[in-house]
Amino acid sequence: MACYVYVLGSASGDDYRTYVGWTSDLEARLAKHNAGTGARSTRGRQWQLLYAERYLNRGEAMSREWHIKRDRKFRKRLGLDWRN
């Protein structure tokens, strides 16, 4: 089963946030985040998919998610590209 690691972005005024996660269905997961039924930290905001990578299994996706979560420079660069 293919799995995806994704980065979401949300801007509200001067407040900009990113969220990193993994899933087997990108469209359904984004819809859950935007419906307020995703992760608690994503509720109450509108999110856009900024970046995604495809992996062959859950373990690889979860490992990459861990690395992206710690790479703040990468996430910030994605956000700057998205907002401009």
PyMOL commands that set and color helices and strands:
alter all, ss='L'
color gray80, all
select helices_A, chain A and resi 26-35+40-42+58-70+72-83
alter helices_A, ss='H'
color red, helices_A
select strands_A, chain A and resi 3-12+15-23+48-55
alter strands_A, ss='S'
color yellow, strands_A
deselect
rebuild
show_as cartoon
